[in-house]
Amino acid sequence: MKKLFDFKVGSKIWLIAILLIAAFLRFYQLGVNPPSLTWDEAAWGYNAYSLGIDGRDEFGRFLPHDYLESFGDFKPPMYAYLDVFPVKFFGLNEFAVRFPSAFFGLLTVLLTYFLTKRIFPKSENKEKYALLASFLLAISPWHIMLSRAAFEANVATFFLTFGVFSFLAGVKDKKQYLFLSAVSFALSLYTFNTSRVVAPLLVLILAVGFRKELLERKKETLLAIILGVLFILPTAKFLLSAQASLRFKEVNIFSDIGVINTTNKEIENDNNSLFSKFIHNRRFAYGVEYLNHYFDNLSPSFLFIKGDGNPKFSTQDVGLMYLLELPFFIGGIIFLFRKRESSWWIIPLWLLVGIMPAATARETPHALRIEAALPIFQILTAIGIGIFLNWTNKARYKGLILSATFILLAANFVYFYHGLFSSYPREFSGEWQYGYKDSVNYVLESQNKYDQINVTTELGRPYIYYLFYSKTNPTDFIKTAQISRDAFGFVSVDGFSKFRFAKDLSKIEDKKEKTLYIDVPKAVPSEGSVVESFNLLNGKAALKAYTL
């Protein structure tokens, strides 16, 4: 048992073992679990497919560097570019679409090891902290869930982590790493919207904290700044545009008129007194709302018990972290502030800014929007476990204590693992738009029998699934696409080729005599003749094909 926890002996072997575990948990059954592609995942894949053909996105923009219009989300384009090669190599399928997220998730586990050692270069426990933090991220329910689907936030986490790591290396002993840091932070801006807030704040924090070291490396610092600016310039105009803030305007708490109505009511109840106008000021109310949303993301229930309420980010019965991690997480925070080793201050400040953008959203807590705070949670927990292991060296029943702790952690992990690969796909296949693939394949096999295919949009955005699974040439799509854009910038594809899409299929005007309908079961008319049913993994029908 003593040799087992001696991290200084064979640390490379430990690290290789951790990476193998991380790779298995991220790549095993990647194409079938989660059980289906979300429409965003399908959009990433099809745009990568389109870019790989002629350098144009699904709507024909050549080499888009600032955004992908997609559904009107104006997505940062990096994930699609990273997915071009996997789609070319593996084909346009689920595994290829998710490959970049799983791959960069694995790299983040490796990077966490080196980052932790850079944060605590003089600590006698740095090897222990580094291996533990890397291991905790490798088996993290939070990071595993986000690495197994095409979430661009997961790739952005890698760029942010690499940006911090290379900055620390650059101000210590490898000056050229400052260039890599500038590029990595800049690339994060092209990857996920949250990074557009977190990355500049992290750069500012690091620059202030290491201002003396940067001044000693004036030449490298200036060149890194210039390089970073050059990488950001192509998207600078878009970042200042109305489209860039479209998603923020849609979900932020500051556009919630309910807060203003509440404050006005409170003032009215107090007879419009000056004091009431002061304490019920709407700016103060929004500030309180922001703090409430901020601390929602630190809720113990959210972090350690239930996880995110969205099944895409959580199995619903395990927290973002394991329950056993809670005491070590708290202990790590306490010891961090008591010991204050080396560059310890990076950890709380990173955690602080990593959650800041997510707190502006109406929907909190949110595992995806605070992923920028990884791997800080794991590093703090690793510190707590490291100190616990140091204490057990003097404990009377060391073997018993370590064995019991290991068994409890293993039990936590096995419970999550079994749920993820056993009950989770069947229970939550509907959350992943399961049924679209089966219905599309059926339609593609039988479409020659019909003059028109009318498909409901009740479950989301079906057009992207038809493009994805039919591997429609983007040029052919553009020629026949019926595209509408509303005043808010959102994009709807109402049809292409012989396909028509609408929420209410009865309202489609240009109907043909031989038409196949794909609709949700409740919308199938009594006179409809059902020819095929497409079921969720729990047996419940998701879609039905019928004729009239």
Secondary structure, 3 states (H helix, E strand, C coil): CCCCCCCCCCHHHHHHHHHHHHHHHHHCCCCCCCCCCCHHHHHHHHHHHHHHHHCECCCCCECCCCCECCCCCCECCHHHHHCHHHHHHHCCCHHHHHHHHHHHHHHHHHHHHHHHHHHCCCCCCHHHHHHHHHHHHHCCHHHHHHHCCCCHHHHHHHHHHHHHHHHHHHHHCCCCHHHHHHHHHHHHHCCCCCHHHHHHHHHHHHHHHCHHHHHHCHHHHHHHHHHHHHHHHHHHHHHCCCHHHHHHHHHEHHHCHHHHHHHHHHHHHCCCCHHHHHHCCHHHHHHHHHHHHHHHCCCHHHHHHCCCCCCCCCCCCCCCCCCCHHHHHHHHHHHHHHHCCCCCCHHHHHHHHHHCCHHHECCCCCCCCCHHHCCHHHHHHHHHHHHHHHHHCCCCCHHHHHHHHHHHHHHHHHHHHHHHHHHHHHHHHHHHCCCHHHHHHHHHHHHHHCCEEEEECCCCCHHHHHHHHHCCCHHHHHHHCEEEECCCCCEEEEEECCEEEECCHHHCCCCCCCEEEEECHHHCCCCCEEEEEEECCCCCEEEEEEEC
